[in-house]
Amino acid sequence: MTQSTTVYSAGASPPLPQPLPPLPPPLPAPRIKIKAPVEDSDKKVSAKRIQDAEICVPIVYGTVAFWLGRKASESQSHRWTVYVRGATNEDLSVVVRKAVFQLHPSFNNPVRVVECPPFELTECGWGEFEIAITLYFKEDVCDKQLDLYHHLKLYPDEESGPQSTKRPVVVESYDEIVFPDPMETFFARVRSHPAVVVPRLPASFQLPPVLVEDGEERRRSCTKDHVLSQWFKHFSEADELSKLAAARQQVQDHIVKLRRQLSVMDGLPQALHPATGF
């Protein structure tokens, strides 16, 4: 393979870097759209739906794994937790009825059912494997289940440094579950819930009366004060835009630094210019 080298004369300076092009818009968040079931005529009267509307539930699922250090054994080197949570750590039980976690067959009782928040389980082990997670929803939400898959990661990447008992390995995925044409009762229950994104309806639209969720119960079920919350990642459009802006600023600062260095080199006497080619 041939390599080409651009050679500059002693009195010439390399061309200055050009300004960066504008950043592309962030990619849209992944969305899982749950199809509304086709109801029979007997259910249509009691189960009215809001046509051409969508309810969105942002969720995060993943694992946090701690190395046990000196307490580790050959068969139990890590303690890990797998979970499904609201993207802002809010209670998901307003939508989710239960979560089923399918572990590796080597575990005792590998199929674990969690019927109340937080939807999670903690185990100890030494190997990495894929965990299947199945979500079942409230009766007025959806009669279909949602299958998710997450790879349990115990060991850090090389660039993250050696294993530490104080710094866990965290792997999370973000998704948005979309429920089209929701039932009126579902909409009325969640329209003011912080874990759910609902559309605006005309002021004249009449929703059926529903039992208001107890605020204290909601606070107990959220994961904002979860023992692992300090390790949870933040998923929001504002966070992503902030990260992109910070990265762009770092690149621009580097360009300014390079331009200053080139300007200094350009101002040196010709005899002092470093050799740039042969």
C-alpha positions in Angstrom: 0.0 0.0 0.0 1.4 3.4 -1.0 1.3 6.4 1.3 1.2 10.0 0.1 2.9 12.8 2.0 2.2 16.5 1.4 5.4 18.5 1.6 5.4 22.2 2.4 8.2 24.6 1.6 10.1 26.2 4.4 8.3 29.5 4.0 4.8 28.0 3.6 2.4 27.0 6.4 -0.1 24.1 6.3 -3.7 25.2 5.5 -5.8 26.1 8.5 -8.5 23.6 9.5 -11.8 24.5 8.1 -14.8 25.2 10.5 -16.8 22.2 11.4 -20.1 21.6 9.6 -23.2 21.8 11.7 -24.0 18.8 13.8 -26.7 16.5 12.4 -29.9 16.3 14.4 -29.9 13.6 17.1 -31.3 10.2 16.1 -34.9 9.6 17.2 -35.4 7.5 20.2 -36.3 3.8 19.6 -40.0 3.2 19.8 -42.0 0.0 20.4 -45.5 0.4 19.1 -48.1 -1.9 20.6 -50.9 -2.6 18.2 -54.4 -2.0 19.6 -56.4 -5.3 19.7 -59.5 -5.8 17.5 -62.3 -5.9 20.0 -65.6 -7.8 19.6 -68.9 -6.0 19.6 -69.6 -6.9 23.3 -66.5 -5.1 24.5 -66.9 -2.0 22.4 -69.6 -0.5 24.6 -67.6 -0.8 27.8 -64.2 -0.2 26.4 -64.2 3.1 24.5 -61.0 4.1 22.8 -59.6 7.5 21.9 -59.0 7.3 18.2 -55.8 8.7 16.6 -54.2 9.3 19.9 -51.0 7.7 21.4 -49.8 7.3 24.9 -46.0 7.0 25.3 -44.2 5.3 28.2 -40.4 5.8 28.2 -38.6 2.9 29.9 -35.1 1.9 30.7 -34.0 -1.7 31.3 -30.5 -3.0 32.2 -28.1 -4.3 34.8 -25.8 -3.0 37.5 -23.0 -5.5 38.4 -20.6 -5.2 41.3 -17.4 -7.2 41.7 -17.3 -8.8 45.1 -13.5 -8.5 45.4 -12.1 -10.5 48.3 -15.5 -11.9 49.0 -15.7 -13.4 45.5 -15.6 -17.2 45.0 -15.2 -19.3 41.9 -19.0 -19.5 41.4 -20.0 -16.1 42.8 -17.7 -13.4 41.7 -20.3 -10.6 41.1 -23.6 -9.4 42.6 -25.9 -8.0 40.0 -29.3 -6.5 39.6 -31.5 -6.6 36.5 -34.4 -4.1 36.3 -37.0 -2.3 34.3 -37.6 1.3 35.4 -39.2 4.5 34.2 -36.8 6.7 32.2 -37.0 9.4 35.0 -37.1 6.7 37.7 -40.9 7.1 38.2 -43.2 4.2 39.2 -44.2 2.0 36.2 -46.9 0.1 38.0 -49.5 2.5 36.6 -48.9 0.7 33.3 -47.1 -2.6 34.1 -48.9 -5.4 35.9 -45.9 -7.7 36.3 -42.4 -8.4 34.9 -41.0 -11.9 34.2 -37.2 -12.4 34.1 -35.8 -15.5 32.4 -32.4 -16.3 33.8 -29.8 -18.8 32.7 -31.0 -22.4 33.3 -28.2 -23.0 35.8 -29.9 -20.8 38.4 -32.4 -22.2 40.8 -35.9 -21.2 39.7 -34.6 -19.5 36.5 -38.1 -17.9 35.7 -38.7 -15.1 38.2 -42.0 -13.2 38.4 -42.1 -9.7 40.0 -45.6 -8.4 40.5 -44.9 -5.1 42.3 -42.5 -2.3 41.8 -39.6 -2.0 41.6 -39.6 -4.5 38.8 -36.1 -6.0 39.5 -34.2 -8.9 41.0 -30.8 -9.4 42.4 -28.5 -12.4 42.1 -24.9 -13.5 42.4 -22.9 -15.4 39.8 -19.8 -15.5 37.6 -20.9 -15.7 34.0 -22.5 -13.4 31.5 -25.6 -14.4 29.6 -28.7 -13.0 27.9 -31.7 -12.2 30.1 -35.2 -12.3 28.6 -37.7 -9.8 30.2 -41.4 -10.0 29.6 -43.7 -7.2 30.6 -47.4 -7.7 31.2 -49.7 -4.6 31.3 -52.7 -3.5 33.2 -56.1 -4.7 31.9 -57.1 -1.4 30.4 -53.7 -0.8 28.9 -53.0 -3.7 26.6 -53.7 -7.5 26.5 -50.4 -8.1 24.6 -47.1 -8.8 26.3 -43.8 -7.1 25.4 -40.6 -9.2 25.2 -37.2 -7.5 25.8 -33.7 -8.9 25.8 -30.7 -7.7 27.8 -27.1 -9.1 27.9 -25.8 -9.2 31.4 -22.3 -7.7 31.5 -20.0 -8.3 34.5 -16.6 -7.3 33.4 -15.5 -3.8 32.4 -14.0 -2.9 29.1 -10.3 -2.3 28.9 -10.6 1.4 28.6 -12.7 1.5 31.8 -9.8 0.3 33.9 -9.6 -2.7 36.2 -12.4 -4.1 38.2 -13.5 -2.3 41.3 -15.8 -3.1 44.2 -16.9 0.5 44.3 -17.5 1.2 40.6 -20.1 -1.2 39.0 -20.5 -2.2 35.4 -23.7 -0.5 34.2 -25.4 -1.4 30.9 -28.8 0.2 30.1 -31.1 0.4 27.1 -33.8 3.1 26.5 -37.1 2.5 24.7 -40.4 4.2 24.3 -43.5 2.0 24.4 -46.3 3.5 22.4 -50.0 2.6 22.9 -52.1 3.8 20.0 -55.9 4.4 20.4 -55.8 4.0 24.2 -58.9 3.2 26.2 -60.5 6.2 27.8 -60.1 4.7 31.3 -56.4 4.2 30.7 -56.0 7.7 29.5 -57.9 9.1 32.5 -55.7 7.1 34.9 -52.4 8.2 33.6 -52.9 11.7 32.1 -51.2 13.4 35.0 -48.7 10.6 35.9 -45.0 11.7 35.5 -43.9 8.4 34.0 -46.3 8.7 31.0 -46.4 11.1 28.0 -50.0 11.8 26.9 -51.4 14.0 24.1 -53.5 17.0 24.7 -57.2 16.5 24.1 -59.9 19.2 23.3 -61.2 20.9 26.5 -64.7 19.6 25.6 -63.6 16.0 25.6 -65.2 14.2 28.6 -63.2 11.4 30.2 -64.8 8.9 32.5 -64.3 9.3 36.3 -61.5 7.0 37.6 -60.0 6.2 41.0 -57.2 8.7 41.7 -53.9 7.1 42.6 -52.7 7.7 46.1 -49.7 10.1 46.0 -47.9 8.5 48.9 -48.2 5.1 47.3 -46.7 6.5 44.1 -43.8 7.9 45.9 -43.1 4.6 47.6 -43.1 2.8 44.2 -40.8 5.2 42.4 -37.1 4.5 42.1 -35.8 8.1 42.6 -34.4 7.1 46.0 -33.4 3.6 44.8 -30.1 2.4 46.4 -28.7 2.1 42.8 -30.0 5.4 41.5 -26.6 7.0 41.6 -25.5 4.6 38.9 -28.5 5.0 36.7 -27.9 6.7 33.4 -30.0 9.8 32.3 -32.0 9.4 29.2 -33.6 12.6 27.8 -33.5 14.7 24.7 -32.1 17.6 26.7 -29.3 15.4 28.1 -28.4 14.2 24.6 -28.3 17.8 23.2 -26.2 18.9 26.1 -23.7 16.1 25.5 -23.5 17.0 21.8 -23.0 20.7 22.6 -20.2 19.9 25.0 -18.5 17.6 22.5 -18.8 20.3 19.8 -17.3 22.9 22.1 -14.3 20.7 22.9 -13.6 20.3 19.2 -13.9 24.0 18.6 -11.5 24.7 21.5 -9.0 22.3 20.0 -9.3 24.0 16.6 -8.6 27.4 18.2 -5.5 25.9 20.0 -4.2 24.5 16.7 -4.7 27.8 14.9 -2.7 29.6 17.6 0.1 27.1 17.3 0.2 27.5 13.5 0.1 31.2 13.8 3.1 31.2 16.1 5.0 28.8 13.7 4.1 31.1 10.7 5.6 34.1 12.5 9.0 32.5 13.2 12.0 33.4 11.0 12.5 31.2 8.0 15.7 29.6 9.3 13.9 28.6 12.5 11.0 26.8 10.8 11.0 23.0 11.6 11.5 20.7 8.7 8.2 19.6 7.3 9.3 17.1 4.6 12.1 15.6 2.6 
